[in-house]
Amino acid sequence: MFSFLKVNNDESNKGDPDEITVENQNLGVFLEQKKRNKIFFVCTSNTCRSPMAEGIARKFAKENQLPIEVGSFGLWTCCGSEPSSNGVSICESENIDISNQRSTSMRYIDFQEFENVLCVCMADWHAKGILREKNNSKLSKGNIILLDPEGRDIPDPIGRDPNRYRRVFDKIKPLVEQRVKEFATKVCNEEQN
């Protein structure tokens, strides 16, 4: 559920704000997308955790018509690598297609293109790495956070069996959806102010 304040300009309300509560409706209806707003999911090589997170986030944002873009990158990646086959299979079983995603290095992203940007990291060292390697002033501690709000790292399933990927997927799915909701709400609130 999302709540917004809307100022009515008609004489009966004298400009007093009304709270609008939205349940199971499209958050995007309340925001005309004028600015580019992007959430990035970050892991080591951008082949396991972050592609799954990106896929989950894209599906969630699309289903809820959220006014944000979604992406991912890795701190130590060779650009153009395919996502892990186990990650692709797990996502496919959830009607999420990540098969066409390719790994991207942070150094190829121009964060200045975005009005609002949020980097959601799978591990604390990823957040520290972004701050160390940031290529412009758009990124700071305020827009680099961990996926897990309790500060725990998300285990890397690389090289593990499908069951490990399933456990990681099941762990990150609600966290990804929550971070997407938080970011979209922040963007909408800024637009209304």
C-alpha positions as CSV (number, residue, x, y, z in Angstrom):
1,M,0.0,0.0,0.0
2,F,1.3,3.5,-0.9
3,S,0.1,6.8,0.5
4,F,0.6,10.2,-1.2
5,L,-0.4,13.7,-0.4
6,K,-2.3,15.5,-3.2
7,V,-3.1,19.2,-2.9
8,N,-6.6,20.1,-4.1
9,N,-6.9,23.6,-5.5
10,D,-10.7,23.8,-5.5
11,E,-12.5,26.2,-3.2
12,S,-14.0,23.6,-0.9
13,N,-10.6,22.4,0.4
14,K,-8.7,25.7,0.3
15,G,-5.6,23.9,-0.8
16,D,-5.5,21.5,2.1
17,P,-3.7,18.2,1.3
18,D,-5.7,15.1,1.0
19,E,-4.1,11.7,1.6
20,I,-4.5,9.2,-1.2
21,T,-4.1,5.6,-0.3
22,V,-3.5,3.2,-3.1
23,E,-3.9,-0.5,-2.7
24,N,-3.1,-2.9,-5.6
25,Q,-3.1,-0.1,-8.1
26,N,-0.4,1.1,-10.3
27,L,2.0,3.5,-8.6
28,G,3.1,4.8,-12.1
29,V,-0.3,6.4,-12.5
30,F,0.7,9.1,-10.0
31,L,3.9,10.1,-11.8
32,E,4.6,11.3,-15.3
33,Q,8.0,10.0,-16.1
34,K,9.9,13.2,-16.9
35,K,13.2,12.2,-15.3
36,R,15.2,9.1,-15.6
37,N,15.3,7.1,-12.3
38,K,17.2,3.9,-12.2
39,I,17.9,1.2,-9.6
40,F,20.9,-1.0,-10.1
41,F,21.6,-4.4,-8.5
42,V,25.3,-5.0,-7.8
43,C,27.3,-8.2,-7.3
44,T,30.8,-9.4,-8.1
45,S,30.7,-10.6,-11.7
46,N,27.1,-9.7,-12.7
47,T,26.4,-13.3,-13.7
48,C,24.5,-14.8,-10.7
49,R,22.9,-12.7,-8.0
50,S,22.5,-9.3,-9.7
51,P,21.0,-10.7,-12.9
52,M,18.4,-12.6,-10.9
53,A,17.7,-9.5,-8.9
54,E,17.4,-7.4,-12.1
55,G,15.0,-9.9,-13.5
56,I,12.8,-9.9,-10.4
57,A,12.9,-6.1,-10.3
58,R,12.0,-5.7,-13.9
59,K,9.1,-8.0,-13.7
60,F,7.8,-6.3,-10.5
61,A,8.3,-2.8,-11.9
62,K,6.5,-3.7,-15.1
63,E,3.6,-5.5,-13.4
64,N,3.1,-2.4,-11.1
65,Q,3.8,0.1,-13.8
66,L,6.5,1.8,-11.7
67,P,8.2,4.9,-13.1
68,I,11.7,3.5,-12.8
69,E,14.4,1.8,-14.9
70,V,16.2,-1.3,-13.7
71,G,19.7,-2.5,-14.3
72,S,22.6,-4.4,-12.8
73,F,26.4,-4.4,-12.9
74,G,29.4,-6.1,-11.4
75,L,32.5,-4.8,-9.8
76,W,34.8,-7.5,-11.2
77,T,33.3,-8.5,-14.5
78,C,34.2,-9.1,-18.1
79,C,31.5,-7.3,-20.0
80,G,29.3,-9.4,-22.1
81,S,29.2,-12.6,-20.1
82,E,25.9,-14.5,-20.0
83,P,24.1,-15.1,-16.7
84,S,24.7,-18.4,-15.1
85,S,22.6,-21.2,-16.5
86,N,21.3,-22.1,-13.1
87,G,20.1,-18.5,-12.5
88,V,18.5,-18.5,-16.0
89,S,16.7,-21.8,-15.2
90,I,15.5,-20.7,-11.7
91,C,14.2,-17.4,-13.1
92,E,12.6,-19.1,-16.1
93,S,10.6,-21.3,-13.6
94,E,9.2,-18.0,-12.2
95,N,8.3,-16.6,-15.6
96,I,11.3,-14.2,-15.5
97,D,13.5,-14.2,-18.6
98,I,17.1,-13.1,-17.9
99,S,18.6,-15.2,-20.8
100,N,19.4,-12.1,-22.9
101,Q,21.1,-10.1,-20.1
102,R,24.9,-9.6,-20.3
103,S,27.3,-8.6,-17.6
104,T,28.2,-5.0,-17.4
105,S,31.1,-3.4,-15.6
106,M,30.5,-0.3,-13.4
107,R,33.0,1.7,-15.4
108,Y,30.7,1.6,-18.5
109,I,27.8,3.2,-16.7
110,D,27.3,7.0,-16.8
111,F,25.4,7.7,-13.6
112,Q,25.1,11.3,-14.5
113,E,22.3,10.3,-17.0
114,F,19.9,9.7,-14.1
115,E,18.0,12.2,-11.9
116,N,17.8,9.5,-9.2
117,V,20.0,6.5,-8.9
118,L,20.2,3.7,-6.3
119,C,22.8,1.0,-6.2
120,V,21.6,-2.0,-4.2
121,C,24.5,-4.3,-3.3
122,M,24.6,-8.0,-2.5
123,A,27.5,-7.6,0.0
124,D,29.1,-4.9,2.1
125,W,32.3,-5.1,0.1
126,H,30.4,-4.3,-3.1
127,A,29.2,-1.0,-1.5
128,K,32.7,-0.1,-0.4
129,G,34.0,-1.0,-3.8
130,I,31.5,1.3,-5.5
131,L,32.6,4.2,-3.2
132,R,36.2,3.5,-3.9
133,E,35.8,3.2,-7.7
134,K,33.0,5.7,-8.4
135,N,33.6,7.5,-11.6
136,N,31.6,10.6,-10.7
137,S,30.0,12.5,-7.9
138,K,26.5,11.1,-8.5
139,L,27.1,8.2,-6.1
140,S,27.5,8.6,-2.4
141,K,26.7,6.6,0.8
142,G,23.2,7.9,0.5
143,N,22.4,6.1,-2.7
144,I,24.4,2.9,-2.2
145,I,22.7,0.4,0.1
146,L,22.7,-3.3,0.9
147,L,19.9,-5.5,-0.4
148,D,19.3,-7.0,3.0
149,P,18.1,-4.2,5.3
150,E,19.6,-6.0,8.3
151,G,23.0,-5.7,6.7
152,R,23.7,-9.4,5.9
153,D,25.5,-10.3,2.8
154,I,23.7,-12.4,0.2
155,P,25.6,-15.6,-0.4
156,D,27.2,-16.0,-3.9
157,P,25.9,-19.2,-5.5
158,I,28.5,-19.2,-8.3
159,G,29.7,-22.7,-9.1
160,R,27.0,-24.3,-6.9
161,D,24.1,-26.6,-7.7
162,P,20.6,-25.5,-8.7
163,N,19.4,-25.9,-5.1
164,R,21.7,-23.2,-3.9
165,Y,20.5,-20.9,-6.7
166,R,16.9,-21.6,-5.6
167,R,17.7,-20.7,-2.0
168,V,19.4,-17.4,-3.1
169,F,16.5,-16.6,-5.4
170,D,13.9,-17.2,-2.7
171,K,15.9,-15.1,-0.3
172,I,16.4,-12.1,-2.6
173,K,12.9,-12.0,-4.2
174,P,11.0,-10.3,-1.4
175,L,14.0,-8.1,-0.6
176,V,14.3,-6.9,-4.3
177,E,10.6,-6.2,-4.4
178,Q,10.8,-4.2,-1.2
179,R,13.8,-2.1,-2.4
180,V,12.0,-1.4,-5.7
181,K,8.9,-0.2,-3.9
182,E,11.0,2.0,-1.6
183,F,12.9,3.6,-4.6
184,A,9.7,4.1,-6.6
185,T,8.0,5.7,-3.6
186,K,11.0,8.0,-3.0
187,V,10.9,9.0,-6.7
188,C,7.2,9.7,-6.6
189,N,7.4,11.7,-3.4
190,E,10.2,13.9,-4.9
191,E,8.1,14.5,-8.0
192,Q,5.1,15.6,-5.9
193,N,7.2,18.1,-3.9
